[in-house]
Structures are given as structure tokens and as C-alpha cells.
């Protein structure tokens, strides 16, 4: 009988389900590589594994059940992780329930597109640089794909630093004789003719409108630097000539300001344009203007992230997850947004306190959303044409880059919050 009982006990032990183990990927100062941690979360989603995003818990940590290959992948990518028990998970849930924290379930790996010219390299743009470093896959799309309606194949769209006004980045004064500038003019003019537009400006306005329609129908849009204000300018100027002779052969409409339709824009209103081709700036949305003397001090230039209620405002909370509240500033053709030019419906995510300088904003349009982020490269303070690429291996814990990567996981979130 004793032998029989021992056998039954062994059968029970080996047939009982093993207690689940969980992997916590901390996103506070304990994390060795914040940027690749986002890649692990994305990689897990591609394997059909749900990920919980623990908003405001240890810098916005990720929690998921352990599955084959997870620990090995974390070690290969150099991402810090902790194996914890179900009891420890329940303790985390209790903390989240009692604090300004929330659990958001990520269920699907978003399909990502980057609107960028085919000849651009990943290091030409902070977002493609971040996606490449974090090992998050993306497709490149450009005017032909946009005009063909192919944006509907994607959940998330990033805009490279494109000039949607058709003024070639307003580099005319300095670079019009440069070979790369002349080649850009040639390629874009050929593209405009191919699609039956009278000018590159009209082509880009049509592309801008397709992007707007994509968001209205439920797309997620992210843009940085000059793609932000150039996009809204193109939308407001539908049917209005706002570019000078070097760009379309005709002067701008003298009454353009009265004809701009701000109801068509994403984020900005009541702005005035700099139509002079020799001025390196689009509009008075950008502060300080790009043509102004460089008076900012990189040692003291910081912006502050807003703290939102995680339980009542989970979306802006997701977009501002970080291991710091104050983030190092950085410049670009469009560095900051003038608060006075931002629509009241737009949510301000990050600003320079005590000023009208806003760095990071978010809003809704139709069924979709948009997020705009000022500046060119969070780890290259005064990035200029021809500068070497940023080596993200040297900036694995960059708070500025984390804000970019928050956006790629945002579309993966379940619409309703989890309940404890």
C-alpha cells in the first residue's frame, strides 16, 4: 500500500500543470537597453504572445508569460529581464491598482510603413534609425504607393522629413547648386509629370490629402521635425499657390493668407507662411525660427513630459512612458511648436515649462490619431546635412528615442483597459 501511495504521488506531481512563469522587462534605470526592449515586446507580439504594458510601473515595464526562446532572445539583444512568479505578478497588479498606473494589453504587432524616398538610408531619419536598432521591421512607401491607396495595408505610418509644400526643404538658398539638390528636383518633377500634376507642389498636396484620409479612416500617424508643419501647411493650402517662382514657375497667390483653410489641418491653425525661397523656414509655427541665430544652449535645453492619469488617460500616458520626466532637447528645421498656433483640441505631451515652446503633441482625426514630435534627432543636438549617422549603440537608454518607440506599440493596444 505504501508503495502504491508513493506511485500515485509521483503521478500527481508529474501530471500537475507547472506553475506559470512570467517575464518582467523593467523600463526604469535597471534596464540596460531601453530601445531594444521595445523590439523584444514587438518580437513577442509577432509570435502571437500578448504583452502587458504596465503604464507608470518602473518606467513603463513590459510583462508577459515566459515562452520558448524569450530568455535567449533577451540575452542576445542585451535586454534586462526578470523571471517572476504568479504571486509576484499579483503583487505588481495590486500596486498598479492603488497607484497612478494601469495595465494595457498589447495584442497585435502593428504593420509599419515609413514614408520616405527610396534612396534614403536608415540613418537619414531618427525613426528609421530607431526601428532598425530595435529590430522592428518596416516597409518603405513613397508617393506612388500613397497615391495608389496602399496606406490601408498599414496600421502605423511615419513621415520622413518630407517637404509636403514642394519647396525641397527650403534648401534653395544654400544648396540649389549642389548635385544632390538638383537630383532631388529632377526626380520629383518627373514624379509630378508621371501622375499628371502641374508641379511638385500640387503632387505633394495630393499626397498630404491621402495621408489625412488614411488617418481619418483609422490610421496611426507619427511625424517629426519639418514633416509636421509642412504637412499641415499643404493641407491648409489645398487649391492655393503658396510657393514662389523657383518651385513652380509662378509667384505665390498674393491673397494666400485669406485662402488658407485651417479646418483641414491636423494640429496647427492661424499660421503665416514664409514664402521667400531664400528663407530657411516654412511658417511661424516653429519656435525659434530656423533662420534665427542659434542661441539655445545644449547644456540647458530640456523639455518636460506631462504626467497624465494612467487610468483615465491611458493614451497620452502610453505616449509619454519614460524613465525620466525631463528630456534633453534637440534641434531641427522644426524644433518646437508655438503654443499659440496649436489647436485647442490637441493634447500637449511635452513642453518647455514657462514658455510657448511645445515639443510633443497628440490628437485625433476621425477614427485615427496623430502624434507630432519637434526636432530631428534626439541624440544629435544640431544635426546638419552631411553629418555622420548617430550610433544608437552609444545611446541605448535615450529618453528622447523612447518617445519615438512608444508610438510604435500604441496601435497594438486593446481598446479597453484590463481589469484586475
C-alpha positions as CSV (number, residue, x, y, z in Angstrom):
1,X,0.0,0.0,0.0
2,X,2.8,2.4,0.9
3,X,4.4,1.7,-2.5
4,X,1.1,2.3,-4.2
5,X,0.7,5.7,-2.5
6,X,4.2,6.7,-3.5
7,X,3.5,5.9,-7.1
8,X,0.2,7.9,-7.0
9,X,2.1,10.9,-5.6
10,X,4.7,10.7,-8.3
11,X,1.9,10.5,-11.0
12,X,0.2,13.5,-9.4
13,X,3.5,15.6,-9.4
14,X,4.4,14.9,-13.0
15,X,0.8,15.3,-14.3
16,X,0.0,18.5,-12.5
17,X,0.5,21.6,-14.6
18,X,3.6,23.6,-13.9
19,X,3.1,27.0,-12.3
20,X,3.3,29.7,-15.0
21,X,6.4,31.8,-15.0
22,X,6.4,35.4,-16.1
23,X,9.0,37.7,-17.6
24,X,9.1,41.3,-16.5
25,X,11.1,43.6,-18.7
26,X,11.8,46.6,-16.5
27,X,12.0,50.0,-18.1
28,X,13.4,52.0,-15.3
29,X,17.1,52.7,-14.7
30,X,17.7,48.9,-14.2
31,X,17.2,48.4,-18.0
32,X,20.5,48.1,-19.9
33,X,19.0,48.7,-23.3
34,X,15.7,50.5,-23.3
35,X,15.5,50.8,-27.1
36,X,15.9,47.0,-27.8
37,X,13.4,46.3,-25.1
38,X,10.7,47.7,-27.4
39,X,12.0,45.3,-30.0
40,X,11.5,42.4,-27.7
41,X,7.9,43.4,-27.0
42,X,7.3,43.7,-30.7
43,X,9.0,40.4,-31.5
44,X,6.8,38.7,-28.9
45,X,3.7,40.1,-30.5
46,X,4.8,38.7,-33.9
47,X,4.8,35.2,-32.2
48,X,1.3,35.5,-31.1
49,X,2.2,36.3,-27.5
50,X,0.3,39.1,-25.7
51,X,2.3,41.7,-23.8
52,X,1.1,43.7,-20.9
53,X,2.3,47.3,-20.9
54,X,2.5,48.4,-17.2
55,X,2.0,52.1,-17.5
56,X,3.9,54.2,-15.0
57,X,5.2,51.0,-13.3
58,X,9.0,51.1,-13.2
59,X,9.2,53.4,-16.2
60,X,6.5,51.6,-18.3
61,X,7.7,48.0,-18.0
62,X,6.5,45.0,-20.1
63,X,5.1,41.8,-18.6
64,X,4.4,38.6,-20.5
65,X,4.3,34.8,-19.8
66,X,7.6,33.0,-20.5
67,X,7.6,31.2,-23.8
68,X,10.3,29.2,-25.6
69,X,13.1,31.4,-26.9
70,X,12.2,34.5,-24.9
71,X,15.0,34.5,-22.5
72,X,17.5,33.6,-25.2
73,X,16.3,36.5,-27.3
74,X,16.6,38.9,-24.4
75,X,20.1,37.8,-23.7
76,X,21.1,38.0,-27.4
77,X,19.8,41.6,-27.6
78,X,21.2,42.7,-24.3
79,X,17.9,43.4,-22.7
80,X,17.5,43.2,-18.9
81,X,14.7,40.9,-17.8
82,X,13.4,39.3,-14.6
83,X,11.7,35.9,-14.2
84,X,8.9,36.2,-11.6
85,X,6.2,34.0,-10.2
86,X,2.4,34.4,-10.4
87,X,2.5,35.6,-6.8
88,X,4.8,38.4,-7.7
89,X,2.7,39.3,-10.6
90,X,-0.4,39.6,-8.3
91,X,1.7,41.9,-6.1
92,X,2.5,44.1,-9.1
93,X,-1.2,44.2,-10.0
94,X,-2.1,45.3,-6.5
95,X,0.5,48.1,-6.7
96,X,-0.9,49.2,-10.1
97,X,-4.5,49.2,-8.8
98,X,-3.6,51.5,-5.9
99,X,-1.3,54.0,-7.8
100,X,-1.4,56.2,-10.8
101,X,-0.7,53.2,-13.0
102,X,-2.5,51.0,-15.5
103,X,-2.2,47.7,-17.4
104,X,-2.7,47.9,-21.2
105,X,-2.8,44.7,-23.2
106,X,-0.8,44.7,-26.5
107,X,-2.3,42.1,-28.8
108,X,-1.1,42.6,-32.3
109,X,2.2,43.6,-33.9
110,X,1.3,46.7,-35.9
111,X,2.3,46.7,-39.6
112,X,4.6,49.7,-40.0
113,X,5.3,51.9,-43.0
114,X,7.8,54.7,-43.3
115,X,7.0,57.4,-46.0
116,X,10.5,58.1,-47.4
117,X,12.2,58.4,-50.7
118,X,13.6,55.1,-51.9
119,X,17.2,56.3,-51.9
120,X,17.3,57.4,-48.3
121,X,19.3,55.4,-45.8
122,X,18.1,54.4,-42.3
123,X,20.4,57.0,-40.6
124,X,18.8,59.9,-42.5
125,X,15.9,59.8,-40.1
126,X,15.6,59.2,-36.4
127,X,12.6,56.9,-36.6
128,X,14.1,54.6,-39.2
129,X,17.3,54.6,-37.2
130,X,15.3,53.6,-34.0
131,X,13.3,50.9,-35.8
132,X,16.5,49.4,-37.3
133,X,18.3,49.4,-34.0
134,X,15.3,48.0,-32.1
135,X,15.0,45.3,-34.8
136,X,11.4,46.3,-35.6
137,X,10.5,45.6,-39.3
138,X,9.0,48.2,-41.6
139,X,8.2,48.9,-45.2
140,X,9.2,51.9,-47.2
141,X,6.4,53.7,-49.1
142,X,6.5,56.9,-51.2
143,X,4.3,58.9,-53.5
144,X,3.4,56.1,-55.9
145,X,2.2,53.8,-53.0
146,X,0.3,56.6,-51.3
147,X,-1.5,57.7,-54.4
148,X,-2.3,54.1,-55.2
149,X,-4.1,53.8,-51.9
150,X,-1.7,51.3,-50.3
151,X,-1.6,53.0,-46.9
152,X,-4.6,50.9,-46.0
153,X,-2.2,48.0,-45.7
154,X,-0.6,49.5,-42.7
155,X,-1.5,50.2,-39.1
156,X,1.1,52.9,-38.4
157,X,2.7,55.5,-40.7
158,X,5.8,57.6,-40.1
159,X,6.6,60.6,-42.2
160,X,10.3,61.1,-43.0
161,X,11.4,64.7,-43.0
162,X,9.4,65.4,-46.2
163,X,8.6,68.8,-47.6
164,X,4.9,68.5,-48.4
165,X,4.8,72.1,-49.7
166,X,7.0,71.2,-52.7
167,X,9.8,73.6,-51.8
168,X,12.6,70.9,-51.4
169,X,13.1,71.5,-47.8
170,X,13.6,75.2,-48.4
171,X,17.3,74.5,-49.1
172,X,17.2,76.6,-52.2
173,X,19.4,79.5,-50.9
174,X,22.3,77.3,-49.8
175,X,22.1,74.1,-51.8
176,X,20.5,74.9,-55.1
177,X,23.7,74.3,-57.0
178,X,24.5,71.0,-55.1
179,X,24.3,67.8,-57.1
180,X,22.1,66.1,-54.6
181,X,19.6,69.0,-54.6
182,X,19.4,69.1,-58.4
183,X,18.9,65.4,-58.5
184,X,16.1,65.7,-56.0
185,X,14.4,68.4,-58.2
186,X,14.8,66.2,-61.3
187,X,13.3,63.1,-59.6
188,X,10.4,64.9,-58.1
189,X,9.5,66.8,-61.2
190,X,9.5,63.6,-63.1
191,X,7.2,62.1,-60.4
192,X,4.8,65.0,-60.8
193,X,4.6,64.6,-64.5
194,X,4.1,60.9,-64.2
195,X,1.0,61.4,-62.1
196,X,-0.3,64.3,-64.1
197,X,0.4,67.2,-61.8
198,X,1.4,70.6,-63.0
199,X,4.1,71.0,-60.2
200,X,5.7,69.1,-57.4
201,X,3.8,71.4,-55.0
202,X,0.5,70.0,-56.4
203,X,1.8,66.5,-56.2
204,X,2.8,66.8,-52.6
205,X,-0.6,68.4,-51.7
206,X,-2.3,65.4,-53.1
207,X,-0.1,63.0,-51.1
208,X,-0.8,65.1,-48.0
209,X,-4.5,64.7,-48.5
210,X,-4.2,60.9,-49.0
211,X,-2.3,60.8,-45.7
212,X,-5.1,62.8,-44.0
213,X,-7.7,60.4,-45.4
214,X,-5.7,57.4,-44.1
215,X,-5.8,58.8,-40.6
216,X,-9.5,59.7,-40.8
217,X,-10.2,56.1,-41.6
218,X,-8.4,54.8,-38.5
219,X,-4.6,55.0,-39.3
220,X,-2.0,56.0,-36.7
221,X,0.3,58.8,-37.9
222,X,3.7,59.8,-36.4
223,X,5.8,62.7,-37.8
224,X,8.9,64.6,-36.7
225,X,10.7,67.8,-37.5
226,X,9.6,69.6,-40.7
227,X,7.2,66.8,-41.8
228,X,4.8,68.1,-39.1
229,X,4.3,71.7,-40.1
230,X,4.9,71.1,-43.8
231,X,2.1,68.5,-43.8
232,X,-0.4,70.9,-42.2
233,X,0.6,73.8,-44.5
234,X,0.0,71.6,-47.5
235,X,-3.4,70.6,-46.2
236,X,-4.4,74.2,-45.4
237,X,-3.3,75.3,-48.9
238,X,-5.3,72.8,-51.0
239,X,-6.1,74.7,-54.2
240,X,-3.9,77.7,-53.2
241,X,-0.5,78.6,-54.7
242,X,1.9,79.2,-51.8
243,X,5.3,78.6,-53.5
244,X,7.5,81.0,-55.4
245,X,8.9,81.0,-58.9
246,X,11.9,78.7,-58.4
247,X,9.5,75.8,-57.4
248,X,6.6,76.1,-59.9
249,X,7.4,78.9,-62.3
250,X,4.8,81.3,-60.8
251,X,4.7,83.6,-57.8
252,X,2.5,82.7,-54.8
253,X,-1.0,83.9,-54.6
254,X,-0.9,87.4,-53.1
255,X,-4.0,86.6,-51.1
256,X,-2.9,83.2,-49.9
257,X,-3.3,84.0,-46.2
258,X,-7.0,84.7,-46.6
259,X,-7.5,81.4,-48.6
260,X,-5.7,79.0,-46.1
261,X,-8.3,76.6,-44.6
262,X,-7.1,75.6,-41.2
263,X,-10.1,73.3,-40.7
264,X,-8.3,70.8,-42.9
265,X,-5.1,70.6,-40.8
266,X,-4.2,68.1,-38.1
267,X,-2.7,70.3,-35.4
268,X,-2.0,73.9,-36.3
269,X,-4.0,77.0,-37.1
270,X,-3.7,80.7,-37.7
271,X,-0.2,80.4,-39.0
272,X,1.6,82.7,-41.5
273,X,4.0,81.4,-44.2
274,X,7.5,82.4,-45.2
275,X,7.1,82.3,-49.0
276,X,10.5,83.8,-49.7
277,X,12.6,80.9,-51.2
278,X,15.7,82.2,-49.6
279,X,14.3,81.9,-46.1
280,X,15.0,78.6,-44.4
281,X,11.7,78.2,-42.7
282,X,8.1,77.3,-43.7
283,X,5.9,79.2,-41.2
284,X,5.7,80.8,-37.8
285,X,4.7,77.5,-36.3
286,X,8.3,76.7,-35.5
287,X,10.0,78.4,-32.5
288,X,12.6,79.6,-32.5
289,X,12.6,80.1,-36.3
290,X,15.3,78.2,-38.2
291,X,16.7,81.4,-39.6
292,X,17.3,82.9,-36.2
293,X,20.7,82.9,-34.5
294,X,21.5,79.7,-32.6
295,X,21.0,81.0,-29.1
296,X,20.0,77.7,-27.5
297,X,22.4,76.1,-25.1
298,X,22.5,72.3,-25.4
299,X,23.6,72.1,-21.7
300,X,20.4,73.7,-20.5
301,X,17.9,72.8,-23.3
302,X,15.3,70.4,-21.8
303,X,11.6,69.8,-22.1
304,X,9.2,68.3,-19.6
305,X,6.8,65.5,-20.1
306,X,3.3,65.9,-18.8
307,X,2.1,63.4,-16.2
308,X,-1.4,62.1,-17.1
309,X,-3.8,59.9,-15.2
310,X,-3.0,56.4,-16.3
311,X,-6.4,55.1,-15.5
312,X,-8.4,57.8,-17.2
313,X,-6.0,59.0,-19.9
314,X,-4.2,55.8,-21.0
315,X,-3.3,57.0,-24.5
316,X,-1.2,60.1,-23.6
317,X,0.2,58.0,-20.7
318,X,1.4,55.4,-23.2
319,X,3.0,58.0,-25.4
320,X,4.9,59.6,-22.5
321,X,6.3,56.5,-20.8
322,X,9.9,57.1,-19.8
323,X,12.4,56.5,-17.1
324,X,12.8,60.3,-16.7
325,X,10.3,63.2,-16.7
326,X,12.7,65.8,-18.1
327,X,14.2,65.1,-21.5
328,X,17.2,66.6,-23.3
329,X,16.2,68.9,-26.1
330,X,17.4,68.8,-29.7
331,X,17.0,71.0,-32.7
332,X,15.8,70.6,-36.3
333,X,14.3,72.5,-39.1
334,X,11.2,72.5,-37.0
335,X,12.4,72.4,-33.4
336,X,9.4,73.4,-31.3
337,X,5.8,74.3,-31.9
338,X,4.4,77.7,-31.0
339,X,1.7,77.0,-28.4
340,X,-0.4,79.9,-29.9
341,X,-0.6,78.1,-33.2
342,X,-1.8,74.7,-31.8
343,X,-5.5,73.9,-32.0
344,X,-7.3,73.7,-28.6
345,X,-8.3,70.1,-29.2
346,X,-4.7,68.9,-29.4
347,X,-3.1,67.3,-26.3
348,X,0.3,68.7,-25.3
349,X,2.6,65.9,-24.2
350,X,5.9,67.7,-23.7
351,X,6.8,71.4,-23.4
352,X,9.5,73.8,-22.1
353,X,7.9,75.0,-18.9
354,X,7.1,78.6,-18.6
355,X,7.3,79.3,-22.4
356,X,5.2,78.9,-25.5
357,X,7.6,76.2,-26.8
358,X,5.9,72.8,-27.2
359,X,7.9,69.7,-28.2
360,X,5.5,66.8,-28.4
361,X,1.7,66.7,-29.2
362,X,-1.1,64.3,-29.9
363,X,-4.6,64.4,-31.3
364,X,-7.4,62.6,-33.0
365,X,-8.8,63.0,-36.5
366,X,-11.8,60.9,-37.5
367,X,-11.2,57.3,-36.4
368,X,-7.4,57.7,-36.3
369,X,-4.7,59.6,-34.4
370,X,-1.6,61.7,-35.0
371,X,1.5,62.4,-32.9
372,X,4.0,65.2,-33.8
373,X,7.4,65.5,-32.3
374,X,9.7,68.5,-32.9
375,X,13.4,68.2,-33.7
376,X,15.4,66.0,-36.0
377,X,17.5,63.6,-33.9
378,X,17.2,63.2,-30.1
379,X,20.9,62.4,-29.7
380,X,22.3,64.8,-32.3
381,X,21.6,68.3,-31.0
382,X,22.3,70.3,-34.2
383,X,22.0,67.7,-36.9
384,X,23.0,69.2,-40.3
385,X,23.1,68.0,-43.9
386,X,26.1,65.6,-44.3
387,X,26.5,64.9,-40.6
388,X,27.5,61.3,-39.8
389,X,24.8,58.9,-38.6
390,X,24.0,58.6,-34.9
391,X,25.3,55.4,-33.3
392,X,22.4,54.2,-31.2
393,X,24.7,51.6,-29.6
394,X,26.0,54.7,-27.6
395,X,22.5,55.8,-26.7
396,X,20.8,52.6,-25.6
397,X,18.9,54.4,-22.9
398,X,17.9,57.5,-24.7
399,X,14.8,59.1,-23.3
400,X,14.3,61.1,-26.5
401,X,14.3,58.0,-28.6
402,X,12.0,56.2,-26.2
403,X,9.3,58.6,-27.1
404,X,9.5,57.6,-30.7
405,X,9.3,53.9,-29.8
406,X,6.3,54.4,-27.5
407,X,4.4,55.3,-30.6
408,X,5.1,52.0,-32.5
409,X,3.4,50.0,-29.7
410,X,0.5,52.3,-29.3
411,X,-1.5,50.8,-32.2
412,X,-1.1,47.3,-30.6
413,X,-3.1,48.2,-27.5
414,X,-6.5,46.8,-26.8
415,X,-9.2,49.4,-26.9
416,X,-10.4,48.6,-23.4
417,X,-8.2,48.5,-20.4
418,X,-7.6,45.4,-18.4
419,X,-9.4,44.7,-15.2
420,X,-7.6,43.2,-12.2
